């Protein structure tokens, strides 16, 4: 066995990780999930999902939710409705957008580092399918897909329905690692859904001078006081993730 693999396995055995349950993730994050209500320029209406990333009202969603918007506001899970929201930025090569409402001290999600996402890991999604607000679903990262243009998508098995575009996809630590935006429809297709990795969102936010904290994999363990051995394990596990990740991406 290669030394790096052996050390990584030893660290994992000596420091087991405790994942959060879907219930815990929902309880901790539901207040930060919103319905994004849009009046389009052609007079039609559209509803998507968004999530609060800064406590002063910056909200992430899908770009197609707010495209051609004449007016936008958001509804919180308490039933409270915001004033007008305005777009801050639209993703270029990915289906992402950030919007802003006037607010203070809002509950927020924690963004994760999507570089560590691997096929097979469990996820929790909170969204508003068919306008059923704060619906919790679960599934897996089915695959990490790299398109011909180099853009990465996450294929996910959690159900995604209309009005769920913009839903946050949480990892087992309760960090947002992806943003749901699309499904393959048609007879015979089952749970073929896609999301945008969270690091694209982190980049979009940074381009507009917003820098919310980003949690690493298993942040609770990494942020706790550590001795030399724990620090060595954390760095070794990170190195092993980086080594094996290219071999598990689908091209």
C-alpha positions as CSV (number, residue, x, y, z in Angstrom):
1,X,0.0,0.0,0.0
2,X,1.3,3.4,-0.9
3,X,2.5,5.5,2.1
4,X,0.1,8.4,1.5
5,X,-2.9,6.0,1.2
6,X,-1.9,4.1,4.3
7,X,-1.5,7.3,6.4
8,X,-4.9,8.6,5.1
9,X,-6.6,5.4,6.1
10,X,-4.9,5.4,9.5
11,X,-6.0,9.0,10.2
12,X,-9.6,8.2,9.3
13,X,-9.6,5.2,11.5
14,X,-8.2,7.1,14.5
15,X,-10.4,10.2,14.0
16,X,-13.8,9.0,12.8
17,X,-16.1,11.7,11.4
18,X,-19.7,12.2,12.5
19,X,-22.0,13.3,9.7
20,X,-25.0,15.4,10.4
21,X,-28.4,14.0,9.8
22,X,-30.8,15.3,7.2
23,X,-33.0,16.5,10.1
24,X,-30.1,18.5,11.7
25,X,-29.2,20.1,8.3
26,X,-32.8,21.1,7.7
27,X,-33.2,22.5,11.2
28,X,-30.0,24.5,10.9
29,X,-30.6,25.9,7.4
30,X,-34.3,26.2,6.6
31,X,-34.6,29.8,7.8
32,X,-32.0,30.8,5.2
33,X,-33.8,29.3,2.3
34,X,-36.2,31.6,0.4
35,X,-38.6,31.5,-2.5
36,X,-37.5,33.9,-5.2
37,X,-40.6,35.5,-6.8
38,X,-40.1,37.1,-10.2
39,X,-42.3,39.2,-12.5
40,X,-40.9,38.8,-16.0
41,X,-40.8,41.6,-18.6
42,X,-43.3,39.8,-20.7
43,X,-45.8,39.8,-17.8
44,X,-45.4,36.2,-16.8
45,X,-44.4,35.2,-13.3
46,X,-41.8,32.7,-12.1
47,X,-40.8,31.2,-8.8
48,X,-37.4,29.7,-7.9
49,X,-35.4,29.0,-4.8
50,X,-32.6,31.0,-3.2
51,X,-30.5,30.9,-0.1
52,X,-29.0,33.7,2.0
53,X,-25.2,33.8,2.0
54,X,-24.5,37.1,3.9
55,X,-26.6,38.4,6.8
56,X,-27.1,41.8,5.0
57,X,-29.3,40.3,2.3
58,X,-27.1,38.7,-0.4
59,X,-28.9,35.7,-1.9
60,X,-27.8,33.1,-4.4
61,X,-30.1,31.5,-6.9
62,X,-30.0,30.3,-10.5
63,X,-29.5,32.7,-13.4
64,X,-32.5,31.5,-15.4
65,X,-34.8,32.3,-12.4
66,X,-34.0,36.0,-12.6
67,X,-33.4,36.4,-16.4
68,X,-35.5,39.1,-17.9
69,X,-36.9,40.1,-14.5
70,X,-39.0,43.3,-14.2
71,X,-39.4,42.9,-10.4
72,X,-38.0,40.4,-7.8
73,X,-38.7,39.8,-4.2
74,X,-38.3,36.9,-1.8
75,X,-40.5,35.0,0.7
76,X,-38.9,33.5,3.8
77,X,-40.1,30.3,5.5
78,X,-41.9,32.5,8.1
79,X,-44.1,33.9,5.4
80,X,-42.3,37.3,5.6
81,X,-41.9,39.0,2.2
82,X,-39.0,41.2,1.4
83,X,-39.0,44.5,-0.5
84,X,-37.7,44.7,-4.0
85,X,-34.5,42.6,-4.7
86,X,-32.0,43.7,-7.4
87,X,-29.5,41.5,-9.3
88,X,-25.9,41.9,-8.3
89,X,-24.3,39.5,-10.7
90,X,-25.1,36.8,-13.3
91,X,-22.9,33.8,-13.8
92,X,-21.2,33.7,-17.2
93,X,-20.6,30.1,-18.1
94,X,-22.8,28.7,-15.3
95,X,-26.4,29.0,-14.3
96,X,-25.9,31.2,-11.2
97,X,-27.0,34.6,-10.0
98,X,-26.7,36.7,-6.8
99,X,-29.4,39.2,-5.8
100,X,-29.6,41.6,-2.9
101,X,-32.4,42.7,-0.6
102,X,-32.3,45.4,2.1
103,X,-31.9,43.5,5.3
104,X,-29.8,43.0,8.4
105,X,-29.0,40.0,10.7
106,X,-30.5,37.4,8.4
107,X,-29.8,33.7,9.0
108,X,-27.2,32.4,6.5
109,X,-25.9,29.1,5.1
110,X,-22.3,28.1,5.2
111,X,-20.6,27.5,1.8
112,X,-18.4,24.5,1.3
113,X,-15.4,23.8,-0.9
114,X,-16.7,21.9,-3.9
115,X,-13.2,20.8,-4.9
116,X,-13.7,17.9,-2.4
117,X,-17.0,16.6,-3.8
118,X,-16.8,12.9,-4.9
119,X,-19.3,10.6,-6.5
120,X,-21.3,8.6,-4.0
121,X,-21.4,11.0,-1.1
122,X,-24.7,11.8,0.5
123,X,-26.4,15.1,0.1
124,X,-29.4,17.0,1.4
125,X,-31.4,19.5,-0.7
126,X,-33.8,22.2,0.6
127,X,-36.0,23.9,-2.0
128,X,-39.5,24.9,-3.1
129,X,-40.7,22.4,-5.6
130,X,-44.0,23.4,-7.1
131,X,-43.9,26.3,-4.5
132,X,-44.0,23.9,-1.6
133,X,-41.6,25.9,0.5
134,X,-38.8,24.3,2.4
135,X,-39.1,20.8,1.1
136,X,-36.3,18.6,2.2
137,X,-35.0,15.8,-0.1
138,X,-31.9,13.6,-0.1
139,X,-29.8,11.7,-2.5
140,X,-26.2,11.2,-3.7
141,X,-23.7,13.0,-5.8
142,X,-24.2,10.6,-8.8
143,X,-21.1,11.9,-10.7
144,X,-18.9,14.9,-11.2
145,X,-19.2,15.8,-14.9
146,X,-16.7,17.9,-16.8
147,X,-18.2,19.4,-20.0
148,X,-16.3,19.9,-23.2
149,X,-15.8,23.6,-22.3
150,X,-14.2,22.6,-19.0
151,X,-17.2,23.6,-16.9
152,X,-17.9,21.2,-14.1
153,X,-21.4,20.0,-13.1
154,X,-22.6,17.8,-10.3
155,X,-25.0,15.1,-11.3
156,X,-27.3,14.5,-8.3
157,X,-30.0,11.9,-7.5
158,X,-32.0,14.1,-5.2
159,X,-35.4,15.0,-6.8
160,X,-35.5,18.4,-8.4
161,X,-38.9,19.8,-9.6
162,X,-40.1,23.1,-11.1
163,X,-39.5,26.0,-8.7
164,X,-36.5,24.2,-7.2
165,X,-33.9,25.9,-9.4
166,X,-31.5,27.6,-7.1
167,X,-31.8,25.1,-4.2
168,X,-28.7,24.6,-2.1
169,X,-27.2,21.2,-2.1
170,X,-25.7,20.4,1.3
171,X,-22.9,17.9,2.2
172,X,-22.9,15.7,5.3
173,X,-21.4,18.6,7.3
174,X,-24.2,20.9,6.4
175,X,-22.2,23.0,4.0
176,X,-23.5,24.1,0.6
177,X,-21.4,22.3,-2.0
178,X,-23.7,22.9,-5.1
179,X,-26.7,24.8,-6.4
180,X,-29.4,22.8,-8.2
181,X,-30.5,24.2,-11.6
182,X,-31.7,21.5,-14.1
183,X,-33.2,18.1,-14.6
184,X,-33.4,15.7,-17.6
185,X,-37.1,15.3,-18.4
186,X,-38.8,12.7,-20.5
187,X,-40.1,9.2,-20.3
188,X,-37.7,6.8,-18.6
189,X,-35.6,9.5,-17.0
190,X,-35.4,9.2,-13.2
191,X,-33.5,11.5,-10.9
192,X,-31.1,12.8,-13.6
193,X,-30.5,16.2,-12.0
194,X,-27.7,18.7,-12.1
195,X,-26.2,21.4,-10.0
196,X,-23.4,24.0,-10.2
197,X,-20.4,23.5,-7.8
198,X,-20.3,26.0,-5.0
199,X,-16.8,27.2,-5.9
200,X,-18.3,29.0,-8.9
201,X,-20.5,30.8,-6.5
202,X,-17.6,31.7,-4.2
203,X,-15.8,33.1,-7.3
204,X,-18.8,35.1,-8.4
205,X,-19.3,36.6,-4.9
206,X,-15.6,37.5,-4.7
207,X,-15.8,39.4,-8.0
208,X,-18.3,41.7,-6.3
209,X,-16.3,42.0,-3.0
210,X,-18.3,39.5,-1.0
211,X,-16.2,37.0,0.9
212,X,-18.4,34.8,3.1
213,X,-16.4,32.1,4.9
214,X,-15.9,28.8,3.1
215,X,-15.7,25.6,5.2
216,X,-13.3,22.9,4.3
217,X,-14.3,19.2,4.3
218,X,-15.3,18.1,7.8
219,X,-14.9,21.7,9.1
220,X,-15.9,20.9,12.6
221,X,-12.9,18.7,13.1
222,X,-10.5,21.0,11.2
223,X,-11.6,24.1,13.2
224,X,-11.3,22.4,16.6
225,X,-8.1,22.8,18.6
226,X,-5.6,20.4,17.1
227,X,-2.3,18.7,18.1
228,X,0.4,18.0,15.7
229,X,-1.0,14.5,14.9
230,X,-4.4,15.9,14.2
231,X,-3.0,18.6,11.9
232,X,-0.9,16.0,10.1
233,X,-4.0,13.9,9.5
234,X,-6.0,16.8,8.2
235,X,-3.2,17.8,5.7
236,X,-2.7,14.1,4.7
237,X,-6.4,13.5,4.1
238,X,-6.6,16.7,2.0
239,X,-3.6,15.6,0.0
240,X,-5.1,12.2,-0.7
241,X,-8.4,13.8,-1.8
242,X,-6.5,16.0,-4.3
243,X,-4.6,13.0,-5.6
244,X,-7.5,10.7,-6.2
245,X,-10.1,13.4,-7.4
246,X,-8.9,13.6,-11.1
247,X,-9.3,9.8,-11.5
248,X,-12.9,10.0,-10.4
249,X,-14.1,12.8,-12.6
250,X,-16.1,11.9,-15.7
251,X,-14.9,13.5,-18.9
